[in-house]
């Protein structure tokens, strides 16, 4: 054991700085500077290693896959700010209102659709919280069921393509983002189906917790309702098919599909007479902020990584993970626990740049399928995102929840949906074909015949 203790101290110091509330990008850079100087003084770090950084950064900027991030963020921002997401939720609520638990089912459906078009969690949770939570409470829904459905379905954007989590993970794992999108589709729909089944069973066993909407609230019927469905529901579904279908059938790369989606969102806004300069400006600003944050973290994390690797940190952690008693199973258990704990406190972007560079080399040495591993990590992150006491989706809903819904109600509401997500995670781990089937199917030369 040489000076590997410096690498351990570096990681611990970084984590404490991060937990103090300091911005993650500057936590990366500041820790790298301090421990780079210490390493230089004790003779284990050569400053010439930093000459690698320009090559790394230019390589990042020329990564065609990462260009998909601003396209998908812009797509989501347009749908959110144009009010199209609100109209979609209202229309599905009217359609499913006659069923017990119909509004909750509408929230799950819309959460799935928005996840498949935007990949943005915060906007989805806030929109559905503002619109559907007061309605469910007004018509007698259990507070915890209403809040839990919104939190869980809104967080589907973490997993269902075109998820920003998968885009960033593809870069860190070194796998095709198209394969990750394909691999995550079935597990994402499994989660959505699990939520639907839970609501239906609960509504059947305890009808008072999820009643049907009264007839007088369903004012639009017949031809008027059909027209509204055609105008509000069909276009987003067509957009989903255009974006994801073009990726899955090999017509376009994820980046090209993202550009199609961004243009398609503008077309939908124009079709609904909501496209204007203010909308474009606001969506562009949101896109620029998110993209700048991702790139700043990526640049600073690569600085951290160069110093950490020079101090022997990556080699040390890889050896520890590879040599765990129990081999692959022990590695999967430990890595899932670590990612879950980090996911309770940190955003997914931060986790991808902190933990993945340490875990991925060990996974590769153990011969683990990296596409399957990426989907498992994404499901894990989604579970952490709704975990009390500091899951981010809980705070998003809390910011718009009526006073009748207490903080403790929101936190308790997440527990049954966490259990459903853990169940799906275990199914995906036990049955890897839930991830691999579509990937293997797409690799067969069927379309070329």
C-alpha positions in Angstrom: 0.0 0.0 0.0 1.7 3.2 -1.2 -0.1 6.5 -1.2 -3.5 5.0 -2.0 -4.7 6.5 1.3 -4.5 9.9 -0.4 -7.1 8.7 -3.0 -9.4 7.5 -0.2 -9.0 10.8 1.6 -9.7 12.6 -1.7 -13.0 10.8 -2.2 -14.1 11.3 1.4 -13.2 14.9 1.3 -15.1 15.4 -1.9 -18.2 13.8 -0.5 -18.1 16.0 2.7 -17.7 19.1 0.6 -20.6 18.0 -1.6 -22.8 17.3 1.4 -22.1 20.8 2.7 -24.1 22.2 -0.2 -21.3 23.3 -2.4 -22.0 22.9 -6.2 -21.0 19.5 -7.4 -18.9 20.8 -10.4 -16.8 23.0 -8.1 -16.6 20.3 -5.5 -15.0 18.1 -8.1 -12.5 20.7 -9.3 -11.6 22.1 -5.8 -10.9 18.6 -4.4 -8.8 17.8 -7.5 -6.7 20.9 -7.1 -6.1 20.4 -3.4 -5.2 16.7 -3.6 -3.3 17.2 -6.9 -1.0 19.7 -5.0 -0.6 17.3 -2.1 0.2 14.4 -4.4 2.8 16.6 -6.2 4.4 17.6 -2.9 4.8 13.9 -1.8 6.0 12.9 -5.3 3.1 10.7 -6.5 1.4 13.0 -8.9 3.0 14.5 -12.0 1.4 17.8 -13.1 2.1 16.8 -16.7 -0.9 14.4 -16.4 -3.2 17.4 -16.6 -2.1 17.8 -20.3 -4.6 14.9 -20.9 -7.5 17.2 -20.0 -7.8 19.1 -23.2 -8.0 15.9 -25.2 -10.7 14.5 -22.8 -12.7 17.7 -23.0 -12.5 18.0 -26.8 -13.5 14.3 -27.0 -16.5 15.1 -24.9 -17.5 18.0 -27.0 -17.3 15.9 -30.2 -19.4 13.1 -28.7 -22.4 13.0 -31.1 -24.5 11.0 -28.6 -24.3 13.7 -25.9 -25.8 16.2 -28.4 -29.1 14.4 -27.8 -29.3 15.9 -24.3 -30.3 19.5 -25.4 -32.7 18.2 -28.0 -34.7 16.1 -25.5 -34.6 18.8 -22.8 -35.9 21.3 -25.3 -38.7 18.9 -26.4 -39.8 18.5 -22.8 -39.6 22.2 -22.1 -41.9 23.0 -25.1 -44.5 20.4 -24.0 -44.4 21.7 -20.5 -44.5 25.4 -21.1 -47.1 25.3 -24.0 -49.7 23.6 -21.7 -49.9 20.5 -23.9 -49.1 18.3 -20.9 -51.9 19.8 -18.9 -54.5 19.3 -21.7 -53.3 15.7 -22.0 -53.8 15.0 -18.3 -57.3 16.6 -18.3 -58.4 14.6 -21.3 -57.3 11.2 -20.1 -58.9 12.0 -16.7 -62.2 12.6 -18.4 -61.8 9.3 -20.4 -61.0 7.2 -17.4 -63.1 9.0 -14.8 -66.0 6.5 -14.8 -63.6 3.8 -13.5 -62.8 3.4 -9.8 -59.3 4.9 -9.5 -59.8 6.4 -13.0 -58.0 9.7 -12.2 -55.1 7.8 -10.7 -54.9 5.6 -13.8 -55.0 8.8 -15.9 -52.0 10.1 -13.9 -50.1 6.9 -14.6 -50.9 6.9 -18.3 -49.9 10.6 -18.7 -46.7 10.0 -16.6 -45.8 7.2 -19.0 -46.5 9.3 -22.1 -44.6 12.3 -20.8 -41.7 10.1 -19.8 -41.6 8.7 -23.4 -41.5 12.2 -24.8 -39.6 14.5 -22.4 -37.4 12.5 -20.0 -37.8 15.4 -17.5 -38.9 14.3 -14.0 -39.4 17.7 -12.2 -41.7 19.2 -14.8 -43.9 16.0 -14.9 -44.3 15.7 -11.1 -45.0 19.4 -10.7 -47.6 19.6 -13.6 -49.5 16.5 -12.4 -49.3 17.6 -8.8 -50.8 21.0 -9.6 -53.6 19.6 -11.8 -54.5 16.2 -10.5 -53.8 16.2 -6.8 -56.5 18.8 -5.9 -59.0 16.9 -8.2 -58.3 13.6 -6.5 -58.6 15.1 -3.0 -61.9 16.9 -3.9 -63.5 13.6 -5.0 -62.5 11.6 -2.0 -59.2 9.9 -3.0 -57.0 8.8 -0.1 -54.2 11.4 0.3 -51.4 9.0 0.4 -52.6 7.1 -2.7 -53.0 10.3 -4.7 -49.6 11.7 -3.8 -47.9 8.3 -4.3 -49.3 7.8 -7.8 -48.1 11.3 -8.8 -44.6 10.8 -7.4 -44.1 7.3 -8.9 -45.5 8.0 -12.4 -43.8 11.3 -12.7 -40.5 9.7 -11.9 -40.9 7.2 -14.8 -39.0 9.7 -16.9 -35.9 8.5 -15.1 -36.2 5.1 -16.9 -38.5 5.2 -19.9 -36.7 6.3 -23.1 -35.6 9.0 -24.0 -34.4 9.3 -20.4 -31.6 11.7 -19.7 -30.4 9.2 -17.1 -29.8 6.6 -19.9 -28.2 9.2 -22.2 -25.6 10.1 -19.5 -25.2 6.4 -18.5 -24.5 5.4 -22.0 -21.5 7.7 -22.1 -20.2 6.4 -18.7 -20.8 2.7 -19.5 -19.4 2.9 -23.1 -22.4 1.3 -24.7 -24.8 2.4 -27.4 -27.5 4.7 -26.2 -29.9 3.0 -28.7 -29.3 -0.3 -27.0 -29.9 1.2 -23.5 -33.1 2.8 -24.8 -34.3 -0.6 -26.1 -33.2 -2.4 -23.0 -35.0 0.0 -20.7 -38.3 0.0 -22.6 -39.8 -3.3 -21.2 -38.7 -2.6 -17.6 -40.2 0.9 -17.8 -43.5 -0.5 -19.0 -43.3 -3.2 -16.3 -43.1 -0.4 -13.7 -46.1 1.4 -15.3 -48.1 -1.8 -15.3 -47.2 -2.5 -11.7 -48.6 0.9 -10.7 -51.8 0.3 -12.7 -52.3 -3.1 -11.1 -51.7 -1.7 -7.6 -54.3 1.0 -8.2 -56.9 -1.4 -9.6 -56.5 -3.9 -6.8 -56.7 -1.1 -4.1 -59.7 0.4 -5.8 -61.4 -3.0 -5.8 -60.5 -3.9 -2.2 -61.1 -0.4 -0.8 -63.4 1.5 -3.1 -63.5 4.5 -0.8 -59.8 5.1 -1.4 -60.1 5.6 -5.2 -63.7 6.4 -6.2 -65.0 7.0 -9.7 -65.7 10.6 -10.7 -69.3 11.7 -10.4 -71.2 11.9 -13.7 -71.7 15.7 -13.4 -67.9 16.2 -13.5 -67.6 14.5 -16.9 -69.0 17.3 -19.0 -67.6 16.4 -22.3 -69.0 13.3 -24.0 -69.6 11.8 -27.4 -68.3 13.5 -30.5 -66.9 16.4 -28.5 -64.8 14.0 -26.4 -63.7 12.1 -29.5 -62.5 15.4 -31.1 -60.6 16.3 -28.0 -58.9 12.9 -27.8 -57.9 13.2 -31.5 -56.5 16.7 -30.9 -54.8 16.2 -27.5 -53.9 12.5 -27.1 -53.1 11.3 -30.6 -50.4 13.9 -31.5 -48.1 13.1 -28.5 -48.4 9.3 -29.3 -47.4 10.0 -32.9 -44.5 12.1 -31.6 -43.4 9.2 -29.3 -43.5 6.8 -32.3 -41.6 9.2 -34.5 -38.9 9.7 -31.8 -38.5 6.2 -30.3 -39.6 4.3 -33.4 -36.9 5.9 -35.6 -34.3 4.8 -33.0 -35.6 1.3 -32.5 -35.9 0.6 -36.2 -32.5 2.0 -37.0 -33.8 4.9 -39.1 -32.1 7.6 -37.0 -29.5 7.9 -34.2 -30.8 9.1 -30.8 -29.4 12.5 -31.5 -31.2 12.7 -34.9 -34.3 11.4 -33.3 -34.0 14.1 -30.5 -33.8 16.8 -33.2 -37.0 15.3 -34.8 -38.7 15.4 -31.4 -37.7 19.0 -30.7 -39.1 20.1 -34.1 -42.2 17.9 -33.5 -42.9 19.5 -30.2 -42.8 22.9 -31.8 -45.2 21.6 -34.5 -47.6 20.4 -31.8 -47.4 23.7 -30.1 -48.1 25.5 -33.4 -51.0 23.2 -34.1 -52.5 24.2 -30.8 -51.8 27.9 -31.5 -49.4 28.1 -28.6 -46.1 28.6 -30.4 -44.7 32.0 -29.9 -41.4 33.8 -29.3 -41.9 33.8 -25.5 -42.3 30.0 -25.5 -39.2 29.4 -27.7 -37.2 31.8 -25.5 -38.3 30.2 -22.2 -37.7 26.6 -23.5 -34.3 27.6 -24.9 -33.3 29.1 -21.6 -34.2 25.9 -19.7 -32.3 23.8 -22.2 -29.2 26.0 -22.0 -29.2 25.8 -18.2 -29.5 22.0 -18.0 -27.0 21.5 -20.8 -24.5 23.8 -19.2 -24.8 22.1 -15.8 -24.2 18.7 -17.4 -21.1 19.8 -19.3 -19.7 21.7 -16.4 -20.0 18.6 -14.2 -18.6 16.5 -16.9 -15.5 18.7 -17.4 -14.8 19.0 -13.6 -15.4 15.3 -13.0 -12.8 14.4 -15.6 -10.3 16.7 -13.8 -11.1 14.8 -10.6 -10.8 11.5 -12.3 -7.3 12.2 -13.7 -6.0 13.1 -10.2 -7.9 10.3 -8.5 -6.5 7.7 -11.0 -3.0 9.1 -10.6 -3.2 8.5 -6.8 -4.2 4.9 -7.4 -7.8 5.3 -6.4 -9.5 3.6 -9.4 -7.2 0.6 -9.3 -7.8 0.2 -5.5 -11.6 0.3 -5.8 -11.7 -2.0 -8.8 -9.6 -4.6 -7.0 -11.8 -4.4 -4.0 -15.0 -4.8 -6.0 -13.6 -7.6 -8.2 -12.3 -9.5 -5.2 -15.5 -9.4 -3.1 -16.4 -12.8 -1.6 -19.3 -14.0 -3.8 -18.1 -12.7 -7.2 -20.8 -11.2 -9.5 -23.6 -11.5 -7.0 -21.7 -9.7 -4.2 -20.7 -7.0 -6.6 -24.2 -6.5 -7.8 -25.5 -6.3 -4.2 -22.8 -3.8 -3.1 -23.1 -1.6 -6.2 -26.9 -1.4 -6.0 -26.7 -0.5 -2.3 -24.1 2.2 -3.0 -26.0 3.7 -5.9 -29.3 3.6 -3.9 -27.7 5.4 -0.9 -26.1 8.0 -3.2 -29.4 8.4 -5.1 -31.3 9.4 -2.0 -29.0 12.4 -1.5 -27.7 13.3 -5.0 -29.1 14.0 -8.5 -28.6 11.3 -11.1 -26.1 13.4 -13.1 -23.8 13.7 -10.1 -24.0 10.0 -9.3 -23.2 9.1 -12.9 -20.0 11.1 -12.7 -19.1 10.2 -9.1 -19.8 6.5 -8.8 -19.9 5.0 -12.3 -16.3 5.6 -13.2 -15.4 3.6 -10.1 -18.0 0.8 -10.6 -17.8 0.3 -14.3 -14.2 -1.1 -14.6 -15.1 -3.8 -12.0 -18.3 -4.7 -13.8 -16.3 -5.0 -17.1 -13.7 -7.3 -15.5 -16.4 -9.5 -14.1 -17.9 -9.9 -17.6 -21.3 -8.3 -16.8 -23.5 -7.3 -19.7 -23.2 -3.5 -19.5 -26.5 -2.7 -21.2 -28.3 -4.9 -18.6 -26.2 -3.4 -15.8 -27.1 0.2 -17.0 -30.8 -0.6 -16.9 -30.5 -2.1 -13.4 -28.7 1.1 -12.2 -31.4 3.3 -13.8 -34.2 1.4 -12.0 -32.2 1.7 -8.8 -31.8 5.4 -9.3 -35.5 5.8 -9.9 -36.3 4.0 -6.6 -33.9 6.3 -4.8 -35.5 9.3 -6.4 -38.7 8.7 -4.5 -37.2 7.5 -1.3 -37.9 9.3 2.0 -36.7 11.4 3.6 -34.9 13.4 0.8 -36.0 11.9 -2.5 -36.1 14.7 -5.0 -39.6 13.8 -6.4 -41.0 14.2 -2.9 -39.8 17.8 -2.8 -41.1 18.5 -6.2 -44.6 17.4 -5.2 -44.3 19.1 -1.8 -43.7 22.4 -3.5 -47.1 22.4 -5.2 -49.2 20.2 -2.8 -52.3 21.7 -1.1 -52.1 22.4 2.6 -54.3 19.4 3.3 -51.5 17.1 2.2 -48.9 17.1 4.9 -45.2 16.4 4.4 -45.5 13.1 6.3 -48.4 12.1 3.9 -46.1 12.6 0.9 -43.3 10.7 2.4 -45.5 7.8 3.5 -47.1 7.7 0.0 -43.8 6.7 -1.6 -43.3 3.5 0.5 -45.7 1.1 -1.4 -44.4 2.4 -4.8 -40.8 1.9 -3.6 -41.8 -1.7 -2.9 -43.2 -2.1 -6.4 -40.0 -0.7 -7.9 -37.8 -3.0 -5.8 -40.0 -6.0 -7.0 -39.5 -4.9 -10.7 -35.8 -4.4 -10.0 -35.5 -8.0 -8.7 -37.4 -9.3 -11.6 -35.1 -7.6 -14.1 -32.0 -8.9 -12.2 -33.4 -12.5 -12.1 -34.7 -12.4 -15.7 -32.1 -10.5 -17.8 -34.1 -11.2 -20.9 -36.5 -8.4 -19.9 -33.6 -6.1 -20.9 -31.9 -8.2 -23.6 -34.8 -9.4 -25.7 -35.4 -6.1 -27.6 -31.7 -5.5 -27.9 -31.1 -8.9 -29.4 -34.2 -8.6 -31.6 -33.0 -5.3 -33.0 -29.6 -6.9 -33.8 -31.2 -9.4 -36.1 -31.1 -8.4 -39.8 -34.9 -8.7 -40.3 -35.5 -5.2 -41.6 -32.9 -5.5 -44.3 -34.7 -8.3 -46.0 
